[in-house]
Amino acid sequence: MAEVRFSELEIGLLSSGNLERGGGDTAVSTPRVVRAFHALKEVCGLDNETVGRFKDRFQFPEHVRVRRPTNEDRACDFFLGKICFYEVAFTYGLRLPIHPFIMELLGFFGIAPGQLMPNSWRILVNCMEIWLAANEDMIKVSELVHLCCLKESKEYGYYKLVPWARRARIMRGLPLLFRYWKSRFFFVSGDDFETPASEAWGDILRLLRRWGTPHLVKRRPKLQSKYQSRVEKAIEYAKTIESWEDLVDPRTLAFYCLGPDPSSAILILAALPSSPTSASARGASPTPLVEELPPRNKRLRVGEKQKEKVDSRPSTENSKLRKELIAAMDDANQAKEKLRTLTDELRVERELTKEKDEQIAAARERAKRLVAKAVEGF
């Protein structure tokens, strides 16, 4: 059966819904232009081989299906049972199944996952980790919307998270320039890419499949006093972070239960230096996914003293957070190995016990036969 596409709903149309008063009592009807999503201009630039590797690269659940878009498909197209994601979201820490907080937040904003800009994904994932580290609890939707507002991008249909005030800015060192990410999208379907409603999570809004046009809030929402201290603790904790790259490390995501335990292949990829050239090697892409160099007119000049400070900063591999995470992962691996050993010993013991039970049962059976034979002879 052919797939159903509803892209005609996303194409700009003209409607005569607005009435303006002209001279006298004449009512003049003026057409209202419906803007077209920018995503309609973008064709998927991924090949089948690259898309096929996403399941292993980002460790998708077993029952999640990944499909490469055709040349006619667009990211804003609506397909029954499918949802669009951009590769950059997973590069910046998103994992499947989607965490309930992210599902709740996107539902609150009224947008689909594909409408969120790259840096906004990094802000979301990093804030989740910071709250877990600072407050030992997941960030609330009310806390995030108190810190950030949803702002419309210049490219219609996309939206980004922007701090309400400079003091509310948690993230630092975000990339200034992105290239090619809009052409690197794919479709996901199946049963395991969303967190289902449960007793632990309660009722969770499902992700929107169709791209939406949300109502943007103009005023900063107030925050209840009981959450104010949590926000302050998170902001102070963020100031102590030395390497923001550590927060998108697969081991960090697993440490905070925001992703699966990384396989050995994933750890090898994570150990590669984070640079524009290696980004293409990690994603098997012909062109770099993200370029982090600012425009020339905004590039800062670094003096000798500042250069010495920059050069003296601890590298990503030697940062305190990475060491703690590696140690925690080593402890977890040792615990798993010990559990595996104890399980094997228990299995052997059960087999020996079963064998002894069988020997006892056989001995009893022989004794019964001997007794019966003796009684018969008597």
C-alpha positions, 0 to 999 in steps of 0.5 A: 500500500502506498504511503500517504503524504500530506505535504499539501497541508504544508505548502503556502496557500492563499485564503481570503479570511481577513476583512478590512474596512475601506472608505464608507461602509464597504468591506474589502476582503484581503488575501492572507498569505500562509507561509511555507515551511523552509523544509520544503526546499531541502532534499535529503542528502543522506545515502542508504548506507549512512542511514542504515548505520544510524541504528548502531551508531546511536544504538536505537532499540531493536524494534525501531525502523529507520527509513531514508526519505525519497527525493520527493519526501520532505522533513515537514511531510506527514506520514502515518506512523512515522516521525522525522528526526535530524541527525544532529539531534542525536549527535547532540545527545538525543536517544531513543526512546525519547525521554518523557521530559522531552515529550512533555516539553515538545507537547507544551510548545506544540511542535514536532521534534524535527522543528527544533534547531540543533543548539536547542537539542544540546540545551535540552539534553545538557539541562537534563544532565545538569539538573540530575547532577545538581538537584538529583532530580529531572528538570521540570517543564516550568523550570525550563520555560522560565529560563528559555523562551521558544523563538521563531527562526528566520527559516520558517518552521524551525524554532530555537530556545533562547534565554529570557535573560543573560543571567538565565544563560546556562550553556556556553560555547555553543557552535555559531554556524551550522551547515548541511544539517537540514538535508540530513533527516530521516524517518523513524517508525515502530513501537519503541521510539517513544516512552509509553505511558506507565505507572511510573511516568503517568500519562505522557503526551505522544510526539506530534507527527505533523509540524505545527505553528505554536503560539509564542509566549511574549512574557517570561512565566513566573516560577513557583518559589519551591523551584527557585532554589533548584534553578539557582543550584543548577546555574551555579553547578553549570559554572563549574563545568570545564568541558561541555563536550563531556555532556554529549559523551555516550558514557555521560548519557548512560551515567545519567540514564539518558541513553544505553550503555555504550558498546565498544564500537561507540566508545572508539568513536567517542574517543576520536577528537571532536573537530569538523574533519572528524565529524565527517568520519564519525558520521560517514558524511562527505561533508562536515556536519557542524562547523564551529568557526564564527564568521571572520568579522566576529572572530576574537583576537587572542592575545599571548596571555589569553592564548597561554590560558587557553592552551593550559586548560585541561583537555577533554580527555583529562577533564575531571568530569570525564575521569569521574565518568570513566571511573564510574563506568569501570566500577559498573563494568566490574560489578557486571563482571562480578554478577556474571561470575556469581551467576555462572557459579550459581548455575553450576551449583544448581546443575550439581544439585539437580544431578544429586537429586537425580542420583537420590531419586534413582537410589530410592527407586532401586531401593523400592524395587529391591524391597518389592522383590524381597516382599514377593520372594517372602 
